[in-house]
Amino acid sequence: MEKIKIEQQEKNKKYKLPIGNMIACGKESEIRKKKKDYFAGLKDEGIEWPVEIQGTGYSDFKKKEFKVWYPEGDIFLSFAITIHELGHLRQGEIDKDFATEGLGSSEQKLKDEEVNHNKSENDAWLRGYERTKKYCLEELTRMEEKFHEYKNNGKFSEYGSFEDFFNYIVKIGLKITEFNDKVELPDEEDETQKGKLIGQMIKEDKIINKFFTNQDVWRVGEKIEKNFAEGFIKKAAEKIAEEEY
């Protein structure tokens, strides 16, 4: 009985997000350094990987700690990717199909390669935005207003709102996931070759090719503020910790 009681107490503990567990990622981030060979392969095909597309939403079920890596780049894409990473928090508790160590599962039932990445990514995009609307409407409204300021000055003519832009980024993100799932190499460690193959796929897809090769279309030259980004992450994480599964 005592063991069951202790296990229940552990289960009922709420997640925390220590200040040091929010990591801003720029051009020299550890994430980018680890993928340098992959980026080299992309570059061979004329594709530059944006600094904004990087991050991780990590949930340590045993420690009951969140850890969020977020991009510190152009404001709107950085915000969109950060929203996505918040969608990954506690995924392993929510859906058994995501029961990996890094997605907050009480038991690590799956290896990363066994996860349906398209399903996981799609869930994170949708869940992240829903959480943002529910828990951080003030921050979302502020970003929406800023987006319209840029629209009024001639940017983002293709999008009626930040939400429209976000939905466009969701399509780009899922397409990247699809490309990654398609690549099969004899040597899984050959990241340069993988980058080349992904680069070729990008060039053959009109929509995603435009995103990568004409980055000035979505860049505004304003960097996301660290205080804003981390305030947003902290506020959302506190509410996500209270969700019941």
C-alpha distance (Angstrom), angle and dihedral (degrees) to the residues before:
residue distance angle dihedral
M1 . . .
E2 3.79 . .
K3 3.81 90.9 .
I4 3.82 91.6 50.8
K5 3.81 89.9 48.8
I6 3.81 92.2 51.7
E7 3.81 91.4 47.0
Q8 3.81 90.0 51.0
Q9 3.80 91.3 49.5
E10 3.80 90.1 50.8
K11 3.78 90.8 49.2
N12 3.81 91.7 50.3
K13 3.79 93.7 52.9
K14 3.78 112.8 112.0
Y15 3.76 123.7 -126.3
K16 3.79 118.9 -104.2
L17 3.80 129.3 -155.4
P18 3.82 109.2 -149.1
I19 3.81 113.4 -152.7
G20 3.81 90.3 -116.3
N21 3.80 89.5 57.3
M22 3.80 93.0 72.3
I23 3.80 107.1 84.2
A24 3.80 122.6 -172.9
C25 3.80 111.6 -146.1
G26 3.78 121.3 -152.3
K27 3.80 134.2 160.5
E28 3.80 93.0 -59.3
S29 3.79 97.7 44.8
E30 3.80 121.3 139.9
I31 3.81 88.3 -118.0
R32 3.80 91.7 59.0
K33 3.80 93.6 42.7
K34 3.81 90.2 56.0
K35 3.81 90.3 52.0
K36 3.81 97.5 45.6
D37 3.82 93.5 115.0
Y38 3.80 90.6 49.9
F39 3.81 90.7 50.4
A40 3.81 89.8 48.1
G41 3.80 89.4 56.3
L42 3.80 90.8 49.6
K43 3.80 90.7 49.0
D44 3.80 90.1 53.8
E45 3.82 85.2 62.6
G46 3.82 92.6 47.0
I47 3.81 95.5 -102.5
E48 3.82 121.3 133.7
W49 3.80 114.2 -160.5
P50 3.83 110.9 -135.8
V51 3.79 116.5 -120.4
E52 3.80 87.0 -133.0
I53 3.81 94.7 67.5
Q54 3.78 100.0 79.7
G55 3.77 136.4 88.2
T56 3.78 145.6 101.6
G57 3.78 136.9 -135.9
Y58 3.82 106.8 -151.2
S59 3.80 128.2 -175.5
D60 3.82 119.9 -167.9
F61 3.81 103.9 -161.1
K62 3.82 95.1 -171.2
K63 3.80 95.2 50.2
K64 3.80 91.4 32.8
E65 3.79 90.0 -134.3
F66 3.78 132.6 137.3
K67 3.77 122.4 -146.8
V68 3.79 121.5 -169.4
W69 3.78 127.3 -171.0
Y70 3.81 110.1 -167.5
P71 3.82 133.9 -179.3
E72 3.77 119.5 -102.9
G73 3.77 98.7 -156.7
D74 3.80 141.1 95.6
I75 3.78 108.0 -3.6
F76 3.81 106.0 -118.5
L77 3.79 100.2 40.7
S78 3.82 90.6 42.6
F79 3.80 90.0 52.9
A80 3.81 91.7 47.7
I81 3.81 92.7 51.1
T82 3.82 91.3 46.4
I83 3.81 89.3 53.5
H84 3.80 87.9 52.7
E85 3.81 93.7 51.1
L86 3.81 90.3 52.4
G87 3.80 87.0 56.3
H88 3.81 89.8 63.2
L89 3.80 94.3 59.6
R90 3.83 112.4 113.1
Q91 3.81 93.0 -4.2
G92 3.79 90.4 139.4
E93 3.80 91.3 61.1
I94 3.78 93.1 46.5
D95 3.79 99.5 49.8
K96 3.81 128.2 21.0
D97 3.82 88.3 -146.0
F98 3.82 87.1 71.3
A99 3.82 96.6 46.1
T100 3.81 98.0 139.2
E101 3.77 128.4 131.3
G102 3.80 94.7 -108.2
L103 3.80 95.5 49.0
G104 3.78 96.4 60.6
S105 3.78 103.5 -97.3
S106 3.81 117.7 163.6
E107 3.79 86.2 -140.1
Q108 3.78 123.9 28.1
K109 3.78 98.8 -126.2
L110 3.78 99.8 157.6
K111 3.77 137.6 44.5
D112 3.81 116.8 -130.5
E113 3.80 91.4 -107.2
E114 3.81 90.4 55.3
V115 3.79 93.9 59.6
N116 3.80 120.1 100.3
H117 3.79 94.1 -119.2
N118 3.79 95.3 -169.2
K119 3.80 90.3 55.1
S120 3.81 92.4 43.8
E121 3.80 93.6 48.9
N122 3.80 94.3 44.6
D123 3.80 89.8 50.1
A124 3.81 91.5 49.8
W125 3.81 93.0 50.8
L126 3.80 92.9 50.3
R127 3.81 96.3 38.8
G128 3.80 92.8 46.0
Y129 3.79 92.9 54.2
E130 3.81 93.2 44.5
R131 3.80 90.1 50.4
T132 3.79 90.7 49.0
K133 3.82 92.3 51.7
K134 3.79 90.9 46.5
Y135 3.80 101.0 42.5
C136 3.80 106.8 20.3
L137 3.80 107.0 32.9
E138 3.81 91.1 140.3
E139 3.81 92.0 57.8
L140 3.81 92.0 43.7
T141 3.82 91.1 49.9
R142 3.79 90.9 49.3
M143 3.79 90.3 52.6
E144 3.80 91.2 46.2
E145 3.82 90.4 53.2
K146 3.80 91.8 48.8
F147 3.79 89.9 48.5
H148 3.82 89.9 55.7
E149 3.80 90.5 49.5
Y150 3.78 88.4 59.9
K151 3.81 91.1 43.8
N152 3.79 89.6 55.1
N153 3.79 87.7 54.8
G154 3.79 94.0 53.6
K155 3.81 103.6 -88.2
F156 3.82 127.1 122.2
S157 3.79 96.9 18.1
E158 3.82 89.1 161.6
Y159 3.81 93.8 60.0
G160 3.78 130.0 63.4
S161 3.78 95.2 -159.1
F162 3.79 145.2 -4.7
E163 3.81 87.4 -93.0
D164 3.82 89.2 58.4
F165 3.80 89.3 50.1
F166 3.81 90.4 47.6
N167 3.81 91.0 52.8
Y168 3.81 88.6 51.6
I169 3.81 90.0 53.0
V170 3.81 89.4 49.6
K171 3.82 88.5 58.3
I172 3.81 90.4 49.3
G173 3.80 92.3 47.8
L174 3.80 94.2 49.1
K175 3.79 91.2 46.7
I176 3.83 89.7 54.3
T177 3.81 89.3 50.2
E178 3.81 89.7 50.1
F179 3.81 91.5 51.0
N180 3.80 91.6 49.4
D181 3.80 91.2 51.5
K182 3.80 91.0 51.4
V183 3.79 95.4 54.9
E184 3.78 114.1 96.2
L185 3.77 119.1 177.5
P186 3.82 130.3 -177.2
D187 3.79 86.8 -135.6
E188 3.80 110.5 42.3
E189 3.80 89.7 -165.0
D190 3.81 93.0 63.9
E191 3.79 95.9 101.8
T192 3.82 93.3 161.1
Q193 3.79 91.3 59.3
K194 3.79 90.1 45.0
G195 3.81 89.3 53.8
K196 3.80 90.7 51.2
L197 3.80 92.6 50.7
I198 3.82 92.3 47.5
G199 3.80 88.9 47.2
Q200 3.79 90.7 54.8
M201 3.80 90.9 50.5
I202 3.81 90.7 49.8
K203 3.80 91.4 52.9
E204 3.81 91.5 51.4
D205 3.83 93.3 53.2
K206 3.81 112.1 76.8
I207 3.82 97.9 -155.7
I208 3.77 99.3 44.3
N209 3.80 92.6 39.7
K210 3.81 89.6 58.4
F211 3.80 90.7 51.8
F212 3.80 93.1 54.0
T213 3.80 101.1 36.5
N214 3.82 98.6 41.2
Q215 3.79 102.2 41.5
D216 3.81 92.9 154.8
V217 3.82 87.0 75.2
W218 3.80 92.0 70.9
R219 3.80 100.9 24.1
V220 3.81 118.2 93.2
G221 3.82 99.2 177.3
E222 3.80 94.1 -117.2
K223 3.78 116.4 118.4
I224 3.79 120.7 -141.2
E225 3.81 110.7 -103.5
K226 3.79 114.1 -114.2
N227 3.81 93.1 -140.8
F228 3.79 91.4 51.8
A229 3.81 94.4 45.5
E230 3.79 95.0 47.4
G231 3.79 93.1 42.2
F232 3.80 88.1 53.8
I233 3.81 93.1 47.2
K234 3.80 92.9 47.5
K235 3.80 93.7 48.1
A236 3.81 92.6 48.8
A237 3.81 93.4 44.3
E238 3.80 92.4 54.1
K239 3.80 89.8 56.2
I240 3.80 94.6 41.8
A241 3.81 87.9 54.6
E242 3.82 88.6 59.4
E243 3.80 94.9 53.7
E244 3.79 112.9 114.3
Y245 3.80 123.3 -135.3
